[in-house]
């Protein structure tokens, strides 16, 4: 898995227990995954289709630097699937894992459309 970006945890990112707020982390993951998918598919005309079980393993606190890792697991005709890991940059401790995030390319009417990346041309015709 390659780690592509980092964030420093600031006081405004914390929940009342002084840990990183899960909703903030999920927002960042969706944003980072979208950037990753855009770079892979060479288009930003896509939407988040699915995020599977989210496994919070440990927490982060103010001042921690976290990094986001993504790996492509599948190219569909209209979609890209990936897995995600967020970890503490310095301790390497995993904070969160997601087994599957799926983005789907869409046309101007919001309907799925082929993206043409990472799929053999014959597979696009047969699909």
C-alpha positions in Angstrom: 0.0 0.0 0.0 1.3 3.5 -0.9 0.7 6.4 1.5 -0.1 9.5 -0.5 -1.0 12.4 1.9 -0.7 13.5 5.5 -2.6 15.7 7.9 -1.7 17.1 11.3 -4.4 16.7 13.9 -5.5 20.0 15.3 -7.6 20.8 18.4 -10.7 21.5 16.3 -10.5 17.9 14.9 -11.0 16.3 18.3 -14.1 14.9 20.0 -15.0 15.5 23.7 -12.7 12.6 24.7 -9.8 14.5 23.0 -9.4 11.9 20.3 -9.7 12.5 16.5 -13.4 12.8 15.7 -14.5 9.8 13.6 -16.7 11.9 11.3 -13.8 14.2 10.5 -11.6 11.3 9.6 -14.3 9.8 7.4 -14.7 13.1 5.6 -10.9 13.2 5.0 -10.9 9.6 3.7 -13.7 10.3 1.2 -11.9 13.3 0.0 -8.5 11.6 -0.3 -10.1 8.5 -1.9 -11.7 10.7 -4.5 -8.4 12.3 -5.3 -6.8 8.9 -5.6 -9.6 7.6 -7.9 -9.4 10.8 -10.0 -5.7 10.3 -10.5 -6.2 6.6 -11.4 -9.1 7.1 -13.8 -8.0 10.5 -15.2 -11.5 12.0 -14.6 -13.3 13.7 -11.8 -16.7 12.8 -13.0 -17.4 10.2 -10.3 -19.3 9.6 -7.1 -18.7 7.5 -4.0 -20.7 4.4 -4.4 -19.8 2.3 -1.4 -17.7 2.3 1.7 -17.7 -1.1 3.5 -17.2 -1.7 7.2 -15.0 0.9 8.9 -12.6 -0.6 11.4 -11.4 1.9 14.0 -8.3 0.3 15.5 -6.7 3.1 17.5 -7.1 6.9 17.9 -5.1 10.0 17.1 -4.6 13.1 19.3 -3.8 16.7 18.7 -0.3 17.1 17.2 -0.3 13.6 15.7 0.4 13.4 12.0 -1.6 10.8 10.2 -1.2 9.5 6.7 -3.6 8.0 4.2 -2.8 4.9 2.2 -4.8 3.6 -0.8 -4.4 0.6 -3.1 -6.5 -0.2 -6.1 -8.0 -3.6 -5.8 -10.2 -3.7 -8.9 -11.1 -1.8 -12.0 -14.7 -2.4 -13.2 -16.1 -1.1 -16.4 -17.5 2.0 -14.7 -15.9 1.8 -11.3 -12.7 1.6 -9.3 -12.4 -0.3 -6.0 -9.7 0.4 -3.4 -8.8 -0.4 0.1 -7.6 2.2 2.7 -5.4 2.4 5.7 -4.9 5.4 7.9 -1.9 5.3 10.2 0.2 7.4 12.6 3.1 8.7 10.6 5.7 8.3 13.4 4.5 5.3 15.3 3.2 3.4 12.2 0.3 2.3 14.3 -2.9 1.7 12.2 -5.7 4.0 13.1 -8.3 2.8 10.7 -8.8 0.2 7.9 -11.5 0.0 5.2 -11.5 -3.1 3.0 -13.4 -1.6 0.1 -14.3 1.8 -1.2 -15.9 2.1 -4.6 -16.2 5.1 -6.9 -18.4 5.0 -10.1 -17.9 7.2 -13.1 -21.0 9.1 -14.2 -22.2 11.0 -17.2 -23.9 14.4 -17.2 -27.2 12.7 -16.3 -25.7 10.9 -13.3 -25.7 7.5 -15.0 -22.8 5.1 -14.8 -20.4 5.4 -17.8 -17.3 3.5 -18.7 -14.0 5.1 -17.7 -11.7 3.2 -20.1 -8.8 3.0 -17.6 -7.2 -0.2 -16.2 -9.6 -2.4 -18.2 -8.6 -4.3 -21.4 -10.6 -2.8 -24.4 -12.1 -6.3 -25.1 -13.5 -6.3 -21.6 -15.2 -3.0 -22.1 -16.9 -4.2 -25.3 -18.0 -7.5 -23.6 -19.5 -5.8 -20.6 
